[in-house]
Amino acid sequence: MFICNHCPYVQAIRDRLVRDCRELQQMGINTIAIMSNDPSDYPEDSFDNMKKVAQEFSFTFPYVWDESQAVAQAYGAVCTPDFFGFNADLELQYAVGSMLRARKQRPPMPSATCSRR
């Protein structure tokens, strides 16, 4: 998952996120949190502040800094929170943030060849 410290959406779900990750760990499902922001743009997202947040909220999963933003770009993660779930064969099963963004986009207009019922 991609998260950051300053995002109000992440802040709003942080307790639930930690709880859900603990439950997943009990089922043998691991989690990693990736922060890809530039701390010069968002000082709250500095590595030191990442460590403080991880400790304050008792993260039971790694919280890592994608300093070059290469990982976020590879996943197409452009906002937080952004969740990606993989099966045991490391095949992508869902991408929640991407789906939420897609839902905000207007659906394509029907073409002239489409029939309405």
Backbone as a ProteinNet text record, in pm:
[ID]
protein_1_A
[PRIMARY]
MFICNHCPYVQAIRDRLVRDCRELQQMGINTIAIMSNDPSDYPEDSFDNMKKVAQEFSFTFPYVWDESQAVAQAYGAVCTPDFFGFNADLELQYAVGSMLRARKQRPPMPSATCSRR
[TERTIARY]
84.6	0	88.9	35.9	105.3	29.6	101.5	43.5	144.2	100.8	192.5	136.3	217.2	177.3	80.5	96.9	20.5	-119.3	-147.3	-274.4	-391.7	-492.4	-606.8	-685.4	-684.3	-754.4	-682.5	-550.7	-472.7	-490.1	-482.3	-498.4	-633.5	-735.9	-870.7	-884.6	-803.8	-818.2	-701.6	-607.9	-483.8	-508.7	-594.3	-621.4	-680.5	-775.9	-838.7	-738.2	-652	-549.9	-456.6	-412.2	-324.1	-398.5	-522.4	-602.6	-619.5	-655.4	-677.8	-548.6	-437.6	-309.7	-272.5	-302	-277.5	-360.7	-487.2	-574.7	-523.3	-477.8	-423.1	-298.6	-213.7	-92.8	-128	-235.8	-278.6	-323.5	-361.9	-401.6	-284.7	-166.9	-48.4	-30.6	-101.4	-92.8	-9.7	98.1	188.1	153.5	200.4	172.4	300.3	310.2	417.7	354.5	398.3	353.6	468.9	438.7	540.3	501.2	595.7	573.3	663.2	603.1	678.4	687.8	639.8	642.6	783.1	804.4	928.5	914.1	991.2	978.7	1008.2	1077.7	1098.1	967	876.3	742.1	646	663.7	576.1	661.6	704.6	792.5	736.2	602.5	542.6	577.8	616.8	646	794.5	872.2	1015.7	1034.9	1151.6	1180.4	1171.4	1222.4	1212.6	1066.9	983.3	841.1	772.3	818.4	764.5	789.8	911.4	945.4	858.4	835.4	751.9	608.5	553.5	415.8	406.1	502.9	502.5	506.1	584.2	592.4	464.4	416.5	296.6	175.4	161.7	45.3	75.1	193	231.3	217.3	275.8	274.7	341.1	277.8	334	388	402.5	448.7	556.8	643.2	745.8	682.1	737	696.1	822.1	828.4	951.5	934.1	1047.2	1048.8	1097.1	1014.7	1046.4	1105	1229.2	1292.9	1293	1314.8	1320.3	1182.9	1080.7	944.2	931.9	1034.8	1033.6	929.3	913.8	816.6	674.9	646.2	513.5	483	580.5	560.4	535.6	607.3	589.6	449.3	395.1	260.2	151.1	187.6	86.5	16.7	82.8	26.1	44.5	-64.9	-55.8	-118.8	-186.1	-243.1	-247.5	-275.9	-282.8	-420.5	-465.6	-404.4	-430.9	-339.3	-352.2	-311.9	-402.2	-381.8	-370.1	-277.6	-257.1	-253.2	-329	-331.7	-288.4	-200.8	-146.5	-179.4	-195.6	-218.4	-83.9	-88	33.4	130.3	80.1	165	213	190	228.3	159.3	37.2	-45.5	-136.9	-146	-228.5	-374.8	-438.5	-579	-669	-619.6	-697.5	-605.7	-655.9	-586	-691.6	-711	-823.6	-816.9	-705.4	-697	-724.7	-673.6	-696.8	-843.7	-911.4	-1053.8	-1133	-1096	-1167.1	-1149.9	-1029.3	-1007.5	-1088.9	-1094.6	-1169.2	-1317.4	-1369.6	-1511.6	-1543.8	-1444.3	-1466.9	-1469.3	-1416.3	-1415.7	-1552.4	-1591.1	-1719.3	-1713.9	-1822	-1823.5	-1822.1	-1771.1	-1770.1	-1913	-1931.3	-2063.2	-2091.1	-2216	-2246.3	-2224.5	-2175.2	-2153.6	-2285	-2285.7	-2406.5	-2451.7	-2360.5	-2396.1	-2451.2	-2446.4	-2500	-2650.5	-2718.4	-2863.1	-2897.2	-3000	-3045.3	-3172.6	-3187.1	-3308.3	-3386
-117.2	0	123.1	228.4	357	449.8	502.5	595.7	707.4	808.4	913.3	972.5	1050.6	1106.3	1222.5	1306	1430.6	1415.4	1305.6	1288.8	1274.6	1361.1	1350.2	1219.9	1163.5	1036.6	922.9	923.8	823.3	844.8	968.6	997.4	947.4	960.7	921	770.4	692	546.4	477.1	553.4	494.5	387.3	414.9	315.3	188	203.8	87.7	15	89.3	30.6	-60.5	-11.4	-90.4	-214.1	-196.5	-309.8	-415.2	-370.4	-464.1	-535.2	-464.7	-528	-633.4	-607.2	-708.3	-833.5	-813.7	-928	-1005.8	-934.8	-1001.7	-1082.3	-1025.9	-1096.7	-1227.2	-1226	-1347.6	-1455.2	-1414.1	-1508.8	-1543.7	-1491.2	-1519.7	-1427.9	-1315.6	-1218.8	-1099.6	-1072	-963.7	-833.5	-725.9	-591.2	-510.2	-416.8	-317.4	-182.9	-78.7	57	131.6	199.6	272.3	419	506.2	650.4	704.4	767.2	811.2	962.6	1036.5	1182.1	1237.9	1356.5	1429.5	1511.9	1481.5	1555.5	1704.7	1746.6	1891.1	1959	1884.2	1936.6	1915.5	1806.4	1769	1731	1829.4	1801.1	1697.3	1688.5	1588.1	1446.4	1430.7	1299	1263.6	1337.2	1307.3	1167.4	1110.4	976.8	973.6	1078.2	1084.1	1084.3	1159.2	1161.8	1029.6	962.7	829	735.4	739.8	653.7	688.1	817.1	859.3	808.7	823	778	626.2	555.1	409.2	365.1	434	399.3	439.9	561.4	611.9	522.3	473.1	392.3	242.1	205.7	64.8	-14.6	39.6	-33.4	-169.4	-273.1	-408.1	-451.8	-357.7	-382.5	-281.2	-312.9	-215.9	-90.8	23.9	152.1	208.9	204.9	237.5	361.3	424.3	546.1	513.2	543.7	528.4	661.7	685.1	815.7	859.8	767.4	802.7	805.6	758.8	746.4	642.1	562.1	460	352	314.3	209.4	260.9	382.6	440.7	451.6	493.8	504.3	368.2	266.8	132.2	78.8	113.6	68.7	161.3	278.9	375.5	438.5	438.9	497.9	649	720.9	866.3	941.5	870.5	936.5	836.7	887	799.5	809.7	703.2	570.9	499.5	416.7	337.6	194.3	99.7	-38.1	-132.6	-224.1	-328.1	-461.9	-557.6	-690	-795.9	-884.1	-990	-1125.9	-1224.6	-1360.5	-1428	-1556.5	-1630.1	-1642.2	-1629	-1634.2	-1495.8	-1397.2	-1256.6	-1197.9	-1242.5	-1185.5	-1081.1	-966.2	-858	-900.6	-888.4	-924.7	-802.1	-693.9	-570.4	-451	-338.3	-211.4	-109.8	-95.6	-20.1	128	192.9	335.7	363.5	278.9	294.9	280.7	186.6	167.8	288.5	343.9	460.6	579.3	598.5	708.2	686.6	563	533.3	563.2	540.4	564.8	713.9	797.9	942	997	921.2	966.3	942.7	1027.3	1010.4	888.8	813.5	698.1	745.8	662.9	702.4	714.9	804.3	823.2	705.3	658.6	548.1	589.2	495.2	525.4	518	568.1	567.2	425.8	330.5	192.4	115.7	174.4	104.9	120.7	17.9	27.2	36.3	112.2	125.1	45.3	-18.7	-97.7	-39
0	0	0	-56.4	-58.2	35.9	134.2	230.3	254.4	326.5	371.2	499	566.8	695.5	682.8	581.2	577	517	451.7	380.6	478.7	468.2	560.7	542.8	423	400.7	473.6	468.8	541.8	691.7	736.2	878.3	929.4	848.4	889.2	906.1	835.7	842.1	912	964.8	1015.9	1123.1	1219.7	1324.2	1263.9	1175.4	1110.3	1022.1	956.6	871.1	952.2	1065.7	1152.1	1202.2	1244.6	1292.3	1183.3	1062.2	951.6	911.3	914.4	880.5	983.5	1109.4	1213.9	1186.6	1150.9	1121.1	1000.7	898.8	781	817.9	903.1	945.1	1016.5	1095	1164.7	1065.8	945.4	841.2	749.2	780.3	700.1	581	581.1	470.8	518.6	448.9	488.8	418.4	478.6	430.1	433.3	340.4	343.3	307.9	375.2	346.1	281.5	172.5	96.3	91	122.5	114.9	4.4	-95.8	-213.7	-228.7	-131.9	-144	-121.8	-173.9	-153	-25.3	77.8	203.6	192.1	87.2	70.8	32.1	-28.4	-59.6	56.7	130.9	241.6	362.5	442.9	556.6	654.1	664.6	753.5	709.7	584.3	529.6	534.2	611.8	622	680.7	657.9	709.1	861.5	927.5	1073.5	1119	1049	1083.6	1049.5	944.6	914.6	1031.7	1087.3	1200.7	1321.8	1344.2	1457.4	1441.8	1323.4	1298.7	1313.1	1258.6	1268.6	1414.8	1495.1	1636.8	1710.1	1684.5	1753	1728.2	1605.3	1570.3	1572.2	1622.2	1638.3	1509.3	1401.6	1275.1	1296.5	1249.1	1257.2	1122	1033.1	896.6	862.8	767.5	727.7	665.7	699.6	641.5	577	445.1	373.3	286.3	257.3	176.8	36.5	-59.7	-201.5	-248.1	-209.5	-229.8	-375.7	-468.4	-610.6	-676.5	-606.8	-657.5	-769	-787.8	-893.1	-866	-740	-706.5	-730.8	-685.2	-707.5	-856.5	-933.9	-1078.3	-1140.6	-1095.1	-1149.6	-1121.1	-1005.8	-969.1	-1020.4	-1065.5	-1106.4	-987.2	-873	-751.5	-757.8	-757.8	-771	-654	-564.7	-448.4	-333.3	-215.6	-98.4	-34.9	26.5	25.7	-106.6	-144.2	-267.3	-231.2	-252.1	-207.7	-326.1	-315.4	-416.3	-344.9	-393.2	-332	-431.4	-386.9	-471.8	-411.7	-497.8	-449.1	-421	-384.8	-349.6	-466.6	-589.3	-708.2	-750.2	-663.1	-687	-808.9	-833	-939.9	-877.3	-940.6	-888.7	-886.8	-771.5	-756	-748.7	-693.2	-688.2	-666	-707.2	-688.4	-646.9	-517.3	-465.2	-498.1	-477.7	-507.6	-653.5	-740.3	-883.8	-917.3	-850.8	-876.8	-829.1	-714.2	-662.9	-756.5	-807.7	-902.5	-1029	-1075.2	-1197	-1177.4	-1058.3	-1031.7	-1034.9	-1007.6	-1008.8	-1150.9	-1244.5	-1383.4	-1444.5	-1535.3	-1602.6	-1693.4	-1697.8	-1787.7	-1932.9	-2023.4	-2163.8	-2216.2	-2307.3	-2368.9	-2460.3	-2465	-2555.7	-2700.9	-2777	-2918.2	-2992.9	-3111.7	-3193.6	-3227.3	-3221.5	-3255.4	-3136.5	-3016.8	-2899.1	-2895.4	-2857.9	-2845	-2697.9	-2666.9	-2529.1	-2513	-2400.3	-2374.8	-2262.7
[MASK]
+++++++++++++++++++++++++++++++++++++++++++++++++++++++++++++++++++++++++++++++++++++++++++++++++++++++++++++++++++++

